[in-house]
Amino acid sequence: MQLQRAVDDFTVYLAAERGFSAHTVRSYRSDLGQLRAFAHARGVEEADQVSLELLRDWLWQGSQAGLARSTLARRSAAVRGLTSWLAKTDRVTGDTASRLKSPRSDHHLPRVLTGAQMEGILRTLEERAATDDPEAVRDLAVIELLYASALRVSEVTGLNISRVDFERLTVRVTGKGSKERVVPFGVPAKRAIERYLAVARPVLAAGTTEALFLSGRGARLGTRAVYSLVSTLLSTIPGTGPSGPHALRHTAATHLLDGGADLRAVQEMLGHASLGTTQIYTHVSAERLKESYRSAHPRA
């Protein structure tokens, strides 16, 4: 079986049967496309010709090119997934990458905004929405929901109106691996969404669609538009790290734990399969506590 065909079939399998997000599938396809080009340059065209030595050389080349350890770890995961699937489906004999070790990812604490910074962002959005501009009213509702519920940006843009329960103050979302979960949101988010539905969405709607949030052209709002919105809002706020919607997810999770929320409840709310993934926010809270101590205690 040709390696290119194997990559194509594998990525189709990830999307259709494993329910991987479009973003993850694109990343895997890109990584495996790099592998295919690397193998081609060495005269390897067939999937069963891919050796452990070739895979190690491929990762080493990426390391020498200055790729982040997180990128190399993702490449390792992609190729391990590919060779495991090839072996399980009897397309090749043996799982070549089963002994391939991935480098440890860089463990940087996520960017988290303070409560005052979030209040400033929401106040800015409220002032814009006061003009009744449809997109400004929508933007306020989007950010309120992102912060209130700690949802992924794809989960927010993928929401349909029928998935919002205003009586119970919950939304039903489909997360990674096509897993559904019910997530709560607060009264300010409820007010923002209800106002959006009343005064903005009817203006934006270009046709019949169940999508909750709409673009200026009346189609479902895309993740890129939300990235641009959040990036602009965070551009004037001091701090390092990513400035996309995930920063609001990190912020919401950390503020929940700072406020005394149970770690497992936060895990369920975030849709994390592993408690260890959620525990990074306890490290963030600890770092924030230490920073406050160093700046405030006379014997620090």
N, C-alpha and C positions, 0 to 999 in steps of 0.2 A: 504493500500500500504506500502510495507516495506521501511524503511528509506533509505537503501542502494540503492534500485531501484529508489527511488525518486531523490537521489543525482545524480545517473548515467544519468537519463533522463533529469534532469535539466541542467547538464553541456553539454549534447549533444545539447539541445535547445539553450544555450548561444552561442555555436560555429556555429551551422547551421542556426539559425534564427536571432539571435541578432548580429552576426558577431563579437563577442568578439575575441580578439587576443588569440593565443595559450598560451601565457604567463599568461594572466588573467584567462583563463579557468583552467590552471594547478593550479594557486593559489587558486581559488574558490574550485576546487576539493579537494585540500589538506586541506583547512580550513573545508570544510564540512565533509571530511573524519575524521578529528579530532572530530567534533561534533558527528558523528556516533559512534565512539569508546567511547566517553564520555557517550552517551545515552545507548549504549549496556552495559556498566559497571553498569548502574542503571536500567537495565532490560527493557529498552525502545527499541523496534525493529520497531514499526510501525510509519509512518510519522504523523498520526493523534494523536499519544500519546505524541508528543513533546509539552511540555508546556512552557509558558513564564518563569515560575520559573526555569525550567531546562536550558533554554537558558541563563538566568541571572547567574545561577550557573556556566555554562560553561565559560562565559566571566570572571566571578570573579576568577575562577581557573587559567585562562590564565594570569590575572592581578597579582595574587599571585606568579605565576611562573616567573614573570619579563618580560613578553612580552611587546614590545613597544606599545604605544598608537595607533600608525599608524597600527600595526598588528591587534590590537583589533578592530579598526575601520573597517578594511577590513573584519574581521570575521563577524562583525555585518552586514555589507553590503551584504556579501555572504548569510547569513542565512535569512535576510530580503527579498532578492531576491528569495530565495528558497521558503519560505512560501507564498510570494505573488503569485508566479507562480503556486504553488499547489492549492491555493484558486481560482485563475482565471480560472484554467483548471478543476475545480471541482474534483480534486483528494482528497481534504480534505475540511472540512467545517470550514470556518473562517481562517483569516490570523493571525497566532499565534504571529509572530514577529513584527507586525505593531506598537506595543507600546514599542519595544525594543530600548533603547537609546544607542548610541555608544559613547565611550569616544572621546574627542577632540584629533585630531592628533597632534603630535609634529610638530611645525612649525619652522623648521630650514631653514635658507636661503641656497639655492643651492650653490654648489661650482662653482666659476667663475674664469677663468684664465685671466690674463692681456693680453693686445695686444702683449707685448714683449714676454710673455711666449708662446703664440700661434705662433708668428713668429719663435721662437726657435724650436718649435716642427716641423713646416713645413720645416724649413731649414735642420733639421736633416733628415727628410724624403726625401727631395730633394737630399741630398748628397748620401743617400742609393740608390735612384732611378737612379742616374747618372751612376751606374754600369750596367744599363739595366737588372738587375735581375727582372724577371717577377713579382714576389710577392712584391718586393720593389716598382716597378712602380705602381702596383695595390694598395698597401697600401697608397701611396701618393694620388692617386685619391680618395680613400675612405675617407680619413681624410679631404681632400680639400672639398669634397662634404658635408660631415657631418657639417663642420664649416660654409661653404658658405650658406647652405640652412636650417640649424637648424632642419634637419630631425631626426626622431626617427631611431634607429639602424635597427629596423625591416623594416622600410620603405626603407632604403638604400639597405639592403640585398634582399628585395623583388622586387627591380627594374628590369625591362626588358629593353633591348636596345631601343626598340621602344617607350619607355616612355620618352626618353631624346630628347629634341628639342634644337639642337645646334644653330639654327638660332635665336630663341627667348630666349635662355639661360634659359630654364625652364625644370622642370621634373614634370610628372604627377604621383602622388603617391596615394596609398590606405591606409588610416589611420585607426584609431579606429572606430569601428562601420561600417566598410566597406565604409567609406566616402572618396570620391576622392577630391583631391585639386591639384592645379597647383602652384608650388613653384619655385621662381627664384634662380639662382646661378650666380656666377661671372666668369669673364674671366680666372683667375688663375685655377679655378675648371674645366672650359671648356678645357683649355690646358692640364691639368693633365689627364682628362678622354679621350681626343682624343689621347694622347700619349699611354695611357693604351690600348685603342682599337687597336692602330696600331702595337705596339711592344710587348705587354704582353699577352693580351687575346688570340691571336692566338696560343701562346705557351702553355697556361694553358688549353685551350679548349680540352676536351677529346671526345666530340661528339656534336650533335646538341642540342643547348639549347639557349633560349632567355634571360637567366639571364645576367645581366650586369656584375656583379662582380663574379668571379669564384675562387674556392679554388685551392690549389696546385694539387688536384686530378681531377680538371676539372668540379666539381659539383658546384652548386650555393653556394656562400660564406655564411657561417652560422653566426648567431649573436654572438655565443660564440667566434669565431675567432676574430671578431671585438672588443668584450669586452677585450680579451687578448691583442690585439694590443694597444688599448687605455690605458689600465691599465699599460702596460709596459712603454708607452710614458710618463704617468703622474707620475710614481713612483719616479722619481728624482726631481719633481717640488714641492716646498714647498706649503703647504696648507692642509686643512682638508676637509673631506666630501667624497662622492662617487668618484671613479676614473674610472668609465665606460664611454661609449659613451654619456650618458645623460649629463655629465659635459660639453661636447662640444656643446650640444644643449642649455644648460643654458648659456654658454659663448656667443654663437652667438646671442641669444635673448637679452642678456644684452648689448652687443656691439652695436646692432641695436638701442636700446633705448638710449644708451649713445650718439650715433651719430645723434639723433634727429628723429628717425623713429616714426611714429604714432602708438599708442598703439593698435588700432584696426587692423591696417595693420599687426602688429606683431602677433596678435591673429589669424588672417586668415592664415598667413604663418605657424604658429605652428600647426594649426588645433585644437585649443582649442575651446570647445563648449561654455565655459563661459569666459567672460572677466576677472572675478575675478581670474581665474587660471593664466592668463597672467600677472596680476598686481603684482605678486610676484617679477617680474623682475624690476619693478619700485622701490620696496623696496631694491633690491640688488644695484641698481644704487644710491639710497639715502645713503645706508651704505658706498659704495665706496667713495662718495662725502665727507661724514663725516670723514672717515679715512684719506683722503687727507687733509682735513681741519685741523684735529688734528695734523697731522705730519708737516704741512707747515705754519700754521698761528701762529704768535708770541703771539696772545692773545687767543689761543684755550684753 
